[in-house]
Amino acid sequence: MIMPPTSPTANWRKSSFSQGAENCVEVGRTADSGAAVRDTKNPAAGHFITTSPQWQDFIAALKSGRFDR
């Protein structure tokens, strides 16, 4: 679901691994413990929201190397 930039989220943050890189996303916590994700370069474009189970599955897939090239 794409949400407008005014949708309530808290604590937008960017990975410390990005170290000033231009191609980053920011993640914010949502009220139901899911996550909102937006483009750092264009936060006014809005963001998408995941549920808590979707976010947990995504993080588990990242940690397992599922998206490694």
For each residue, the residues with C-beta under 8 A, 3 or more apart:
1: 48 49
2: 46 47 48
3: 7 36 46 47 48 49
4: 7 46
5: 38 43 44 45 46 47
6:
7: 3 4 36 46 47 49
8: 30 31
9: 12 28 29 30 36 47
10: 28 29
11: 28 29
12: 9 26 27 28 38 43
13: 26 27 28
14: 18 24 25 26 27 40
15: 18 24
16: 19
17:
18: 14 15 21 24 40
19: 16
20:
21: 18 24
22: 41
23: 41
24: 14 15 18 21 40 41
25: 14 37 38 39 40
26: 12 13 14 37 38 39 40 43
27: 12 13 14 35 36 37
28: 9 10 11 12 13 35 36 37 38 47
29: 9 10 11 33 34 35 36
30: 8 9 33 34 35 36 49
31: 8
32: 51 52
33: 29 30 52
34: 29 30 49 50 51 52 54 55
35: 27 28 29 30 49 50 55
36: 3 7 9 27 28 29 30 47 48 49 50
37: 25 26 27 28 47 48 49 50
38: 5 12 25 26 28 42 43 45 46 47 48
39: 25 26 42 43 45
40: 14 18 24 25 26 43
41: 22 23 24
42: 38 39 45
43: 5 12 26 38 39 40 47
44: 5
45: 5 38 39 42
46: 2 3 4 5 7 38
47: 2 3 5 7 9 28 36 37 38 43
48: 1 2 3 36 37 38
49: 1 3 7 30 34 35 36 37
50: 34 35 36 37 54 55 58
51: 32 34 54 55
52: 32 33 34 55 56
53: 56 57
54: 34 50 51 57 58
55: 34 35 50 51 52 58 59
56: 52 53 59 60
57: 53 54 60 61
58: 50 54 55 61 62
59: 55 56 62 63
60: 56 57 63 64
61: 57 58 64 66 67
62: 58 59 66 67
63: 59 60
64: 60 61
65: 68
66: 61 62
67: 61 62
68: 65
69:
